[in-house]
Amino acid sequence: MEYALEIDGTPETVPGGTGVLLLHPSTGETDRIDTDFLKTDTDTFLVISTRTTAREVRQKLEYYDVDEKRAEILDTLSIERGYSRRSSDAVHYVAAPDDVDGIVDHIDGFLNDHDGKLRLSFDSVTELAYYAGDDEALEAVERILELLDEYDAIGLFHVSEDPHDEAFVEEIRELFGGVIDLDEDGTIDAEF
């Protein structure tokens, strides 16, 4: 299955199973790229958020005019922080942002339960590494990429370069078939 991409500098389409790494200096410009990725050529999508709560993800989707009826959200923050939460068909929770098995299991279930063109956005691998450690974050990404391949889905993985050492960035970069480098000024350099 082919998936359309409508992000500057990227190919028009990518095959199912493709993971795309979004390397960025800060979180400012990432929302636009993330939402462009999610609203194009998609039947259902899952946002895994280790950086913001489900409420904040919903606000972002609404602001960028993404069809929320196609969205599912996995909130990894609210339980640990003691925030009020309402489970629904579209919003799910794991106990903490370092619950790697819970996150990967939920992604597997999501991909297994839905048909058609499926996308996921992991925002962010940097936060996962902060909570769970670099090795665990890398292993989680590898497991998720295997699931994308198995289910013919695609995913966008956010990594902020600033907190990581060069070795981590290089190691994670090598896992991906596509890399989008976002500069401070919003310029995109993509390599697929």
C-alpha positions in Angstrom: 0.0 0.0 0.0 1.3 3.5 -0.8 0.7 6.5 1.4 0.7 10.1 0.2 2.9 12.6 2.0 2.2 16.3 1.8 5.3 17.6 3.6 7.7 19.9 1.8 10.8 18.2 0.4 9.5 14.6 0.9 8.5 12.1 -1.8 4.9 12.3 -3.0 4.3 8.8 -1.6 5.9 6.2 0.6 5.2 2.5 1.0 3.4 1.0 4.0 5.9 0.0 6.6 7.8 3.3 6.4 8.9 5.1 9.5 9.8 8.7 9.2 12.0 10.5 11.7 11.3 14.1 12.4 14.5 15.7 13.8 13.9 19.1 15.2 15.5 21.7 17.4 12.4 22.6 19.5 8.7 21.7 19.4 7.6 25.0 17.8 7.2 24.1 14.1 6.5 20.3 14.6 2.8 20.7 15.1 2.3 21.8 11.5 4.3 18.9 10.1 2.7 16.4 12.4 -0.8 17.4 11.5 -0.1 17.6 7.8 1.2 14.0 8.1 -1.9 12.8 10.0 -4.6 14.4 7.9 -3.4 13.2 4.5 -4.5 9.9 2.9 -5.5 8.3 6.2 -8.4 6.2 7.4 -7.5 6.1 11.1 -4.5 7.4 13.1 -3.1 7.1 16.6 -1.2 9.8 18.4 1.1 8.5 21.1 1.9 11.4 23.4 4.7 11.3 25.9 5.0 15.1 25.8 1.4 16.4 26.2 -1.9 15.2 27.6 -4.8 13.9 25.5 -6.6 17.3 26.0 -3.6 19.1 24.5 -3.4 16.7 21.6 -7.1 17.3 20.9 -6.6 21.1 20.9 -3.8 20.7 18.4 -5.9 18.6 16.1 -8.8 21.0 16.3 -6.5 24.0 15.7 -5.0 22.5 12.6 -8.4 21.2 11.3 -7.6 17.5 11.5 -10.7 15.2 11.5 -10.9 14.1 15.1 -13.3 11.3 14.2 -10.4 9.4 12.7 -8.1 10.0 15.7 -7.2 7.8 18.6 -4.9 9.2 21.3 -2.7 7.3 23.8 -2.0 9.6 26.7 1.1 8.5 28.8 1.1 11.4 31.2 -2.3 12.0 32.8 -2.3 9.0 35.2 1.2 9.5 36.5 0.5 13.3 37.0 -2.8 12.7 38.7 -4.9 14.6 36.1 -8.5 13.9 35.7 -9.2 11.7 32.7 -12.1 10.3 30.8 -11.5 7.1 28.8 -13.5 6.8 25.6 -13.3 4.9 22.4 -10.8 7.5 21.1 -8.7 8.2 24.2 -6.6 5.6 26.0 -4.1 5.7 28.9 -1.0 3.9 30.1 0.2 4.3 33.6 3.4 6.3 32.9 5.5 7.6 30.0 8.2 5.0 30.7 5.7 2.1 30.3 7.4 0.9 27.1 5.6 -2.5 27.0 2.2 -0.8 27.6 2.8 1.7 24.8 4.0 -1.0 22.3 1.2 -3.3 23.2 -1.4 -0.5 22.7 0.1 0.3 19.2 -0.1 -3.4 18.3 -3.7 -3.5 19.4 -4.6 -0.4 17.5 -3.0 -1.6 14.3 -4.6 -5.0 14.6 -8.1 -3.6 15.3 -8.3 -1.2 12.3 -8.3 -1.6 8.6 -7.3 0.7 5.8 -4.6 3.3 5.8 -3.2 3.6 9.3 -0.8 6.2 10.6 0.8 6.9 13.9 2.6 9.9 15.4 5.0 9.3 18.3 5.4 12.6 20.0 8.0 12.3 21.3 10.8 9.7 21.4 12.9 12.4 23.2 10.5 12.4 26.1 10.3 8.6 26.1 14.1 8.5 26.4 14.0 11.0 29.2 11.6 8.9 31.2 12.7 5.3 30.2 16.3 5.8 29.1 18.0 5.9 25.7 18.4 2.1 25.3 14.7 1.5 26.1 13.6 4.3 23.8 15.6 2.8 20.9 14.3 -0.6 21.5 10.7 0.7 21.6 11.2 2.5 18.3 12.6 -0.7 16.7 9.6 -2.7 18.0 7.1 -0.1 16.7 8.9 0.0 13.3 8.5 -3.8 13.1 4.7 -3.4 13.8 4.4 -0.7 11.0 6.0 -3.2 8.6 3.8 -6.0 9.8 0.6 -4.0 9.4 1.5 -2.0 6.3 1.1 1.3 8.3 3.4 4.3 8.5 4.6 6.4 11.4 6.2 9.8 12.2 8.6 9.8 15.2 9.6 13.1 16.8 13.1 13.6 18.2 14.5 16.8 19.5 18.2 16.9 18.8 19.2 19.2 21.7 19.0 16.9 24.7 20.6 13.9 23.0 24.3 13.2 22.3 25.4 12.7 18.7 25.7 8.9 19.1 22.0 8.6 20.0 20.9 10.8 17.2 23.0 8.8 14.7 21.8 5.5 16.1 18.1 6.5 15.8 18.6 8.1 12.4 19.9 4.7 11.0 16.6 3.0 11.9 14.5 5.1 9.6 13.8 5.0 5.8 13.0 8.7 5.8 14.4 11.6 7.8 13.0 15.1 8.0 15.4 17.7 9.4 13.6 20.7 10.6 15.7 23.8 11.2 15.1 26.6 13.7 13.7 28.9 10.9 11.2 26.2 9.7 13.3 25.1 6.7 13.0 21.4 5.9 15.7 19.1 4.6 14.3 15.6 3.9 16.3 12.5 3.0 14.4 9.3 1.9 
